Amino acid sequence: MFKDHRFLHYNIARFRKDLIAGITVGIVAIPLGMAFAIASGVKPEYGLYTTIIAGFLVAVLGGSRYQIAGPTGAFIPILLAIVLQYGYEDLLIAGLLAGVFLVIMSFAGVSNLIHFVPKSVTIGFTTGIAVIIFTGQLGNFFGLTGLEQKEFFHEDMIGLIQQFHTVNIFSIVTAVIGLAVIFLLPKIAPRVPVLLVALLIPTILSVLIFPGKVETIGSAFGGIPSSLPAFKFPEITLSKVVALWTSALVIAALGSIESLLSAVVADGMKDNGGEKHNSKRELFGQGIANIVTPLFGGIPATGAIARTATNIRSGAESPVSGIIQSLFVLAFLLLLAPYASYIPLAAMAPILMFVAWNMSALKVFLRILSVRSGDSIVLFTTFLLTVFVNLTVAVQVGILIAIISFLRKMINKLDLKVENTSEVERIKFNDGDEISLKKYIVEGPLFFGTAKSFEDNYPAMLTPGVKTIILDMEHVSVIDATGEAALSALLDDAKRAGITIVIKRLPSNKVTLFKRSGLYDKIGEDNFFM
């Protein structure tokens, strides 16, 4: 089905590099997996299950040498919305359906369509997701109690304000220590896994100095089991599929965008003799991973740009590093999971805030916004809808506005201008009579968006005394069915006025199109001037 060249010429030297890279990424993946799961409204162990299973399957079945898959911040608003509305069990069904969609997309060639999503849309919803993640951690940062996660952003903000009187000074101290580690450690020891240290130091200090004063994973979720869950197929019914398929499609679409973007970033980071990732295989691997992971309690996963970049910077040579990363996290789960119960939620907050800040693309956001064009409208609308409504609506509306903006630009691209006729044209078509011969240069797209503009020029073209009209169509970029209909209507009006229409220099591919539609015969073979 897919040829795999990623393991060719593999040797012990490459394995050593993969071993170091895999362990390094595993260290980074442990706190992120738990943090993303908690932010998505589920237990932290589900993030570890996802990191282990999805990470392994994407490494084996995916289309990139260096891709590291797992739970990501981009999924948080979607998964949280599903959990709040339908519950954790139905989230598993949505993840499984998303996997099915990804497999279908891999065979349908959808990987090429991903590149047509406007940047203003992707930056808009990415920045919106970053805002949701960042603000969603304010409660843990300040140690607020009595908070309930709501479906809408403004409801969460009102809840924060109402419960701010429950602020916990010990939580703030814990979070600030973690934040200080994140900012200071890379300057002192850049090779040390900063996120893991930012989790360990606040945890150790909270246990030794003020035990029991902050909420922990153990007090909030009852600890983490030291084993993988048993295989369990979710109870799928037709009503659940109908309710969840749109959410699943959004998960699949967002997952495909992020995984392919991560693979492209990986291609650019490491020169591999011109070899690039296989987009179809990558989506297939992501699909299988998302079908299997929910069967073991895991949440949706995709390629993670930050972890993939860490993998490459750590010296990865092949997908073996991704396999080792999964095995390392599995070893942590089996041997050290009980100790994770002591991790304060306040220590997780700065990690997620840091992730949100890095994914916000603030500079690009402000640059597009400052242009004040159609792109800035698309960007701002997508951003606001992501934050205040949901990602599904944001992407749909954002793409719709982008299409409308594009069509408005294209409408003004059709140009119909009068051109002086040549002596050859006058002799060939009107026996040298220049007065009864008119020539127009048609430039740009002739499609449903510009057909009306073209039709508005008929009265000026079909004036008394004119016997022949030459339409030079060499620079017509696009002709669709509506454009053909507009041209056919011009032929009908011209025939009633006793005027002959001549088509000059029409590109061969469009001549073929005219022959298929019957417009070629209507114009007449003698009236094509190539």
ABEGO torsion letter per residue (X at the ends): XBBBAAABGBBAAAAAAAAAAAAAAAAAAAAAAAAAAAAAGBBAAAAAAAAAAAAAAAAAABABAABBBEBBAAAAAAAAAAAAAAEAAAAAAAAAAAAAAAAAAAAAGAAAAAAABBAAAAAAAAAAAAAAAAAAAAAAAAGBBGBBBBABAAAAAAAAAAAAAABBAAAAAAAAAAAAAAAAAAAABAABBAAAAAAAAAAAAAAAABBGABBBAAAAAGEBBABBBBBBBBBBBAAAAAAAAAAAAAAAAAAAAAAAAAAAAAAAABBAGGBBBBAAAAAAAAAAAAAAAAAAGBBBBBBBAAAAAAAAAAGBABAAAAAAAAAAAAAAAAAAAAAAAABBAAAAAAAAAAAAAAAAGAAAAAAAAAAGBAAAAAAAAAAAAAAABBAAAAAAAAAAAAAAAAAAAAAAABBBBBBBBBAAAAAAAAGGBAAABBBBBBBEBBBAAAAAAAAAAAAAABBBGBABBBBBAAABABBBAAAAAAAAAAAAAAAAAGBBBBBBGBBAAAAAAAAAAGAAAAAEAAABBX
